[in-house]
Amino acid sequence: DPASIFYVTADDVIIEGTGTLQGPGLFSHDVITNIQYIPSLIKIDGATNVTVQNLNFVNSPQAAIIFIDADQTKITGNTFTGGDTVANCVAAINYYAVFGYNSSYVKLTGNRIVDDASGNTFAEGFFLYKVSNSTVSDNYCKNIVDHDVYMYHSSGDLLGQNNYNTISNNVSY
């Protein structure tokens, strides 16, 4: 609690390298209604200007990266592999490469989201809920169950705001 390997709350942090963050290979099948408790490999919470780049993420427990109230988050050049079996990716339980919530000025570029050798994969590639003024570009997604990129804003949240998101040059297989 929080269920993460890295829990980032500081501003101006860079997590980078050529290493691998590997989950336990056990996946949460509980329906979790509070995003704060979704198990992940990296959680960014309330921080500004955090970069995660050039890492490999394998067997995330339910999400590889979660960012909440985290403006100017940059997730670039990473590879996300595996996930739970497709049979467990049901409407109430999803597996995310990246789950973003209530953030702005996010850049998700040059990432790869792929299934593993057994075909285990993510239900959602980039799941962005109330994420605005952001860019999703030059990413590669292979065999995602539901959405490569999912963006949601409830109608009342957009009133009087300039919430533009850009999606370009992504490849889905």
Sine and cosine of phi, psi and omega as CSV:
sin_phi,cos_phi,sin_psi,cos_psi,sin_omega,cos_omega
0.00,0.00,0.99,-0.11,0.06,1.00
-0.97,0.24,0.50,-0.86,-0.05,-1.00
-1.00,0.07,0.97,0.25,-0.03,-1.00
-0.58,-0.82,0.43,-0.90,0.12,-0.99
-0.97,0.23,-0.77,0.64,0.09,-1.00
-0.93,-0.36,0.74,-0.67,0.05,-1.00
-0.82,-0.57,0.97,-0.25,-0.14,-0.99
-0.98,-0.22,0.85,-0.52,0.09,-1.00
-0.83,-0.56,-0.07,1.00,-0.02,-1.00
-1.00,0.00,0.48,-0.88,0.08,-1.00
-0.99,0.17,0.36,-0.93,0.13,-0.99
0.85,0.52,0.80,0.61,-0.01,-1.00
-0.93,-0.37,0.64,-0.77,0.12,-0.99
-0.85,-0.53,0.81,-0.59,0.13,-0.99
-0.90,-0.44,0.93,-0.37,-0.09,-1.00
-0.54,-0.84,0.24,-0.97,0.07,-1.00
0.49,-0.87,-0.20,-0.98,0.03,-1.00
-0.92,-0.38,0.24,0.97,-0.07,-1.00
-0.99,0.12,0.00,-1.00,-0.02,-1.00
-0.85,-0.53,0.75,-0.67,0.18,-0.98
-0.98,-0.20,0.90,-0.43,-0.08,-1.00
-0.90,-0.44,0.78,-0.63,0.06,-1.00
-0.97,0.25,0.06,-1.00,-0.10,-1.00
-0.97,0.25,-0.13,0.99,-0.07,-1.00
0.99,0.13,0.02,1.00,0.09,-1.00
-0.96,-0.27,0.71,-0.70,-0.09,-1.00
-0.91,-0.42,0.63,-0.78,0.02,-1.00
-0.98,0.21,0.83,-0.55,0.05,-1.00
-0.95,-0.30,0.20,0.98,0.05,-1.00
-0.99,0.13,0.60,-0.80,0.11,-0.99
-0.98,0.21,0.90,-0.44,-0.05,-1.00
-0.95,-0.32,0.91,-0.42,-0.08,-1.00
-1.00,-0.03,-0.21,0.98,0.02,-1.00
-0.94,-0.34,0.90,-0.44,-0.06,-1.00
-0.83,0.56,-0.46,0.89,-0.02,-1.00
-0.87,0.49,-0.38,0.93,-0.11,-0.99
-0.94,-0.33,0.12,0.99,0.08,-1.00
-0.95,0.32,0.84,-0.54,-0.01,-1.00
-0.93,0.37,0.64,-0.77,-0.06,-1.00
-0.51,-0.86,0.16,-0.99,0.10,-1.00
-1.00,0.07,-0.65,0.76,0.10,-1.00
-0.75,-0.66,0.74,-0.67,0.10,-0.99
-0.83,-0.56,0.79,-0.61,0.05,-1.00
-0.93,-0.38,0.88,-0.48,-0.15,-0.99
-0.76,-0.65,0.94,-0.34,0.07,-1.00
0.95,0.31,0.27,0.96,-0.02,-1.00
-0.98,-0.19,0.42,-0.91,0.03,-1.00
-0.88,-0.48,0.62,-0.79,0.08,-1.00
0.89,0.46,0.85,0.53,0.07,-1.00
-0.95,-0.32,0.72,-0.69,0.01,-1.00
-0.88,-0.47,0.73,-0.69,0.13,-0.99
-0.83,-0.56,0.90,-0.44,-0.10,-1.00
-0.57,-0.82,0.53,-0.85,0.14,-0.99
0.88,0.48,0.54,0.84,0.03,-1.00
-0.94,-0.35,0.30,-0.96,0.11,-0.99
-0.93,-0.36,0.74,-0.67,0.04,-1.00
-0.90,-0.44,0.82,-0.57,-0.05,-1.00
-0.77,-0.64,0.69,-0.72,0.09,-1.00
0.80,0.59,0.80,0.60,0.07,-1.00
-0.88,0.47,0.63,-0.78,-0.05,-1.00
-0.89,0.45,-0.69,0.73,0.15,-0.99
-0.53,-0.85,-0.41,0.91,0.09,-1.00
-0.55,-0.83,0.57,-0.82,0.11,-0.99
-0.98,0.20,-0.81,0.59,0.00,-1.00
-0.78,-0.63,0.73,-0.68,0.15,-0.99
-0.85,-0.53,0.73,-0.68,0.16,-0.99
-0.78,-0.62,0.71,-0.70,-0.08,-1.00
-0.75,-0.66,0.78,-0.63,0.00,-1.00
0.75,0.66,0.71,0.70,-0.13,-0.99
-0.82,-0.57,1.00,0.00,-0.01,-1.00
-0.97,0.24,0.48,-0.88,0.04,-1.00
0.88,0.47,0.55,0.83,0.09,-1.00
-0.98,0.22,0.69,-0.72,0.04,-1.00
-0.82,-0.57,0.84,-0.55,0.03,-1.00
-0.83,-0.55,0.97,-0.25,-0.16,-0.99
-0.69,-0.72,0.63,-0.77,0.16,-0.99
0.93,0.38,0.38,0.92,-0.02,-1.00
-0.99,-0.12,0.34,-0.94,0.11,-0.99
-0.86,-0.51,0.78,-0.62,0.02,-1.00
-0.91,-0.41,0.87,-0.49,-0.10,-1.00
-0.83,-0.56,0.66,-0.75,0.13,-0.99
0.99,0.13,-0.43,-0.90,-0.13,-0.99
0.63,-0.77,-0.21,-0.98,0.02,-1.00
-0.99,0.13,0.09,-1.00,0.02,-1.00
-0.91,0.41,0.51,-0.86,-0.03,-1.00
-0.85,0.53,-0.56,0.83,-0.02,-1.00
-0.86,0.50,-0.48,0.88,0.00,-1.00
-1.00,0.04,-0.10,0.99,0.01,-1.00
-1.00,0.10,0.99,0.15,-0.03,-1.00
-0.96,-0.28,0.14,-0.99,-0.12,-0.99
-0.82,0.58,-0.63,0.78,-0.08,-1.00
-1.00,0.06,-0.28,0.96,-0.03,-1.00
-0.79,-0.62,0.89,-0.45,0.02,-1.00
-0.86,-0.50,0.38,-0.93,0.05,-1.00
-0.89,-0.46,0.80,-0.61,-0.17,-0.98
-0.89,-0.46,0.67,-0.74,0.25,-0.97
-0.95,0.30,-0.80,0.60,0.01,-1.00
-0.70,-0.71,0.80,-0.60,0.05,-1.00
-0.88,-0.47,0.90,-0.44,0.03,-1.00
-0.92,-0.40,0.62,-0.78,-0.03,-1.00
-0.63,-0.77,0.77,-0.64,0.17,-0.99
0.79,0.61,0.80,0.59,-0.05,-1.00
-0.70,-0.72,0.27,-0.96,0.00,-1.00
-0.69,-0.72,0.34,-0.94,0.08,-1.00
0.83,0.55,0.76,0.64,-0.01,-1.00
-0.99,-0.13,0.59,-0.80,0.08,-1.00
-0.83,-0.56,0.87,-0.50,0.06,-1.00
-0.88,-0.48,0.99,-0.14,-0.12,-0.99
-0.70,-0.71,0.59,-0.81,0.15,-0.99
0.91,0.41,0.45,0.89,-0.01,-1.00
-0.99,-0.12,0.37,-0.93,0.08,-1.00
-0.85,-0.53,0.79,-0.62,0.05,-1.00
-0.84,-0.54,0.92,-0.39,-0.16,-0.99
-0.68,-0.73,0.35,-0.94,0.11,-0.99
-0.99,0.17,0.29,-0.96,0.04,-1.00
-1.00,-0.02,-0.07,-1.00,-0.07,-1.00
-0.88,0.48,-0.43,0.90,0.02,-1.00
-1.00,0.01,-0.02,1.00,-0.01,-1.00
1.00,0.04,0.08,1.00,0.05,-1.00
-0.94,0.34,0.66,-0.76,-0.17,-0.98
-0.50,-0.87,-0.07,-1.00,0.04,-1.00
-0.99,-0.12,0.54,-0.84,0.15,-0.99
-0.97,0.25,-0.59,0.81,-0.02,-1.00
-0.78,-0.62,0.74,-0.67,0.11,-0.99
-0.97,0.25,-0.99,0.16,0.09,-1.00
-0.94,-0.33,0.90,-0.44,0.01,-1.00
-0.93,-0.36,0.95,-0.30,-0.14,-0.99
-0.89,-0.46,0.93,-0.36,-0.07,-1.00
-0.92,-0.40,0.91,-0.41,-0.06,-1.00
0.86,0.51,0.69,0.73,0.08,-1.00
-0.95,-0.30,0.80,-0.59,-0.11,-0.99
-0.77,-0.64,0.27,-0.96,0.05,-1.00
0.79,0.61,0.73,0.68,-0.15,-0.99
-0.78,-0.62,0.26,-0.97,-0.04,-1.00
-0.81,-0.59,0.76,-0.66,0.12,-0.99
-0.84,-0.54,0.95,-0.31,-0.09,-1.00
-0.54,-0.84,0.43,-0.90,0.12,-0.99
0.83,0.55,0.61,0.79,0.04,-1.00
-0.97,-0.25,0.36,-0.93,0.03,-1.00
-0.82,-0.57,0.81,-0.58,0.01,-1.00
-0.83,-0.55,0.74,-0.67,0.00,-1.00
-0.79,-0.61,0.83,-0.56,0.11,-0.99
0.85,0.52,0.67,0.74,0.11,-0.99
-0.97,0.23,0.67,-0.75,-0.11,-0.99
-0.93,0.36,-0.78,0.62,-0.08,-1.00
-0.96,-0.29,-0.93,0.37,-0.12,-0.99
-0.75,-0.67,0.75,-0.66,0.17,-0.99
-0.93,0.37,-0.76,0.65,0.05,-1.00
-0.74,-0.68,0.83,-0.56,0.03,-1.00
-0.82,-0.57,0.83,-0.56,0.02,-1.00
-0.82,-0.57,0.75,-0.67,-0.04,-1.00
-0.68,-0.73,0.70,-0.71,0.18,-0.98
-0.72,-0.70,0.78,-0.62,0.12,-0.99
-0.94,0.34,0.50,-0.87,-0.17,-0.98
-0.85,0.53,-0.62,0.78,-0.03,-1.00
-0.94,0.35,-0.37,0.93,-0.06,-1.00
-0.97,0.25,-0.30,0.96,-0.08,-1.00
-1.00,-0.03,-0.18,0.98,-0.09,-1.00
-0.85,0.53,0.89,-0.45,0.07,-1.00
0.96,0.27,0.18,0.98,-0.01,-1.00
-0.92,-0.38,0.41,-0.91,0.04,-1.00
-0.97,-0.22,1.00,0.04,-0.11,-0.99
-0.94,-0.33,0.98,0.18,0.00,-1.00
-0.98,-0.21,0.71,-0.70,0.10,-0.99
-0.85,-0.53,0.56,-0.83,0.00,-1.00
-0.89,-0.46,0.79,-0.62,0.08,-1.00
-0.84,-0.55,0.84,-0.54,-0.01,-1.00
-0.44,-0.90,0.47,-0.88,0.15,-0.99
0.83,0.55,0.56,0.83,0.08,-1.00
-1.00,-0.06,0.51,-0.86,0.01,-1.00
-0.87,-0.50,0.74,-0.67,0.05,-1.00
-0.88,-0.48,0.72,-0.70,0.01,-1.00
-0.95,-0.32,0.00,0.00,0.00,0.00
